[in-house]
Amino acid sequence: MAYFKKSRLVQPETRLGISVSKKVGNSFTRNRLKRIIRERFRLSNIRLLGIDLLFVVSPQLGKLTLVEGEVLLEKALGEIFVLLKK
């Protein structure tokens, strides 16, 4: 799940927050998910929109394969980008 809002700061950069519950898995799994999210965020165009973005990873997402998770993440970032460009 992703939440976003316009940043109150003057900076044009997007801030990223990631919340991964302990129910998702052990620390290795949680940190791996966070690294994947950070990397996809780094490679996306959404970094330049000046928003605050929070990803909340639920236990169901922790059971996805790497490819399925990346597809969902790309889809979420794309939808946010489209919503903000309106």
Secondary structure, DSSP 4 states (H G I P E B T S, - for coil): -EEEEE-SSS-SSPEEEEEE-GGG-SHHHHHHHHHHHHHHHHHSGGGGS-EEEEEEE-TTGGGS-HHHHHHHHHHHHHHHHHHHH-
